[in-house]
Amino acid sequence: QVQLVESGGGLVQPGGSATLSCATSGNIFSFGVMGWYRQAPGKERALVATITSGGTTNYPGSVKGRFTISRDNAKKMVYLQMNNLKPEDTAVYYCNELDGVRTRWSWGPGTQVTVSS
């Protein structure tokens, strides 16, 4: 069984930065397209970044130019560098492997990012 554990969240001031990490364990044999998602209070979980095994990235307009996803294939870890954070970025952030439009594994606990002065 694959486990995903996100870390690196916390309280950040507007305009600040944070780096999230996603550790994978178990038989994650595929480790293909990985993504970061976020869920704000009262909203559905949304995809904010994806990265292929070859390093191709994609972002929605709301975070493009501010967020950077990266991966370490040897360690099977995924990272999310977030810059110029805004209050609307406040959410619980999760990682998962994409399987088409679905996710492949059970969700981890997520890591809370709160952007506030």
VMD Tcl script that draws the C-alpha trace (Angstrom):
set ca {
  {0.00 0.00 0.00}
  {1.34 3.41 -0.95}
  {1.38 6.17 1.62}
  {1.71 9.87 0.89}
  {2.86 12.29 3.54}
  {2.89 16.02 2.94}
  {4.88 18.49 5.00}
  {6.18 22.04 5.02}
  {3.03 24.03 5.59}
  {2.47 26.71 8.19}
  {1.57 30.33 8.66}
  {3.01 32.62 6.00}
  {2.60 36.35 5.50}
  {1.19 37.62 2.23}
  {3.99 37.89 -0.28}
  {5.97 35.23 1.50}
  {7.16 31.83 0.38}
  {6.88 28.22 1.45}
  {8.16 24.91 0.20}
  {6.06 21.80 0.53}
  {7.37 18.25 0.37}
  {5.60 15.02 -0.45}
  {7.17 11.79 0.70}
  {6.00 8.52 -0.78}
  {6.40 5.09 0.73}
  {5.32 1.63 -0.18}
  {5.28 0.00 -3.55}
  {4.83 3.13 -5.64}
  {6.04 1.28 -8.70}
  {4.71 3.74 -11.21}
  {5.59 7.24 -9.86}
  {4.34 8.71 -13.08}
  {2.59 12.05 -13.33}
  {2.50 13.60 -9.88}
  {0.34 16.48 -8.79}
  {-0.24 18.91 -5.97}
  {-3.81 19.67 -5.00}
  {-5.35 22.04 -2.49}
  {-8.63 22.28 -0.69}
  {-9.78 25.53 0.83}
  {-12.55 25.63 3.44}
  {-15.92 25.07 1.84}
  {-14.41 24.33 -1.57}
  {-13.64 21.23 -3.56}
  {-10.12 19.93 -3.87}
  {-8.40 21.47 -6.89}
  {-5.29 20.61 -8.87}
  {-2.60 23.30 -8.68}
  {0.42 21.70 -10.33}
  {1.48 18.60 -12.22}
  {4.81 17.17 -13.28}
  {5.54 14.24 -15.54}
  {8.29 11.71 -14.94}
  {10.33 13.60 -17.52}
  {9.87 16.92 -15.75}
  {7.21 18.61 -17.85}
  {5.11 20.86 -15.63}
  {1.68 22.43 -15.87}
  {-0.18 24.95 -13.73}
  {-3.54 26.66 -13.71}
  {-3.56 30.39 -14.23}
  {-4.20 31.13 -10.57}
  {-0.73 29.93 -9.53}
  {1.29 30.08 -12.75}
  {4.43 32.10 -12.28}
  {4.24 31.78 -8.50}
  {4.31 28.02 -7.87}
  {6.98 25.58 -9.05}
  {6.61 21.82 -8.84}
  {9.65 19.56 -8.89}
  {10.47 15.95 -8.21}
  {13.27 13.63 -7.18}
  {12.69 10.37 -8.99}
  {15.39 8.52 -7.06}
  {13.86 9.47 -3.72}
  {10.31 9.36 -5.10}
  {9.56 12.74 -3.60}
  {7.70 15.72 -4.96}
  {8.05 19.36 -3.97}
  {6.07 22.56 -4.38}
  {7.82 25.90 -4.14}
  {5.29 28.65 -3.55}
  {6.24 32.29 -3.89}
  {4.33 35.55 -3.57}
  {1.67 33.81 -1.54}
  {-1.77 35.36 -1.30}
  {-4.54 34.91 1.27}
  {-6.52 32.98 -1.34}
  {-3.76 30.35 -1.38}
  {-4.82 29.35 2.13}
  {-5.76 25.69 1.98}
  {-4.74 22.18 2.89}
  {-2.28 20.96 0.28}
  {-2.07 17.34 -0.87}
  {-0.03 15.37 -3.36}
  {-1.00 12.32 -5.38}
  {-0.18 10.44 -8.52}
  {-2.47 11.09 -11.44}
  {-4.16 8.26 -13.28}
  {-5.71 10.11 -16.17}
  {-8.11 12.55 -14.58}
  {-8.28 10.52 -11.40}
  {-5.82 10.04 -8.58}
  {-4.16 6.72 -8.03}
  {-3.62 6.53 -4.28}
  {-5.49 7.26 -1.06}
  {-5.04 10.80 0.15}
  {-2.46 11.62 2.76}
  {-3.08 13.90 5.73}
  {-2.19 17.03 3.77}
  {-0.36 20.06 5.08}
  {-2.07 23.29 6.05}
  {-0.86 26.52 4.49}
  {-2.32 29.68 5.95}
  {-1.50 33.01 4.33}
  {-2.32 35.83 6.69}
  {-0.79 38.90 8.25}
}
mol new
graphics top color blue
foreach p $ca { graphics top sphere $p radius 0.5 }
foreach p [lrange $ca 0 end-1] q [lrange $ca 1 end] { graphics top cylinder $p $q radius 0.2 }
display resetview
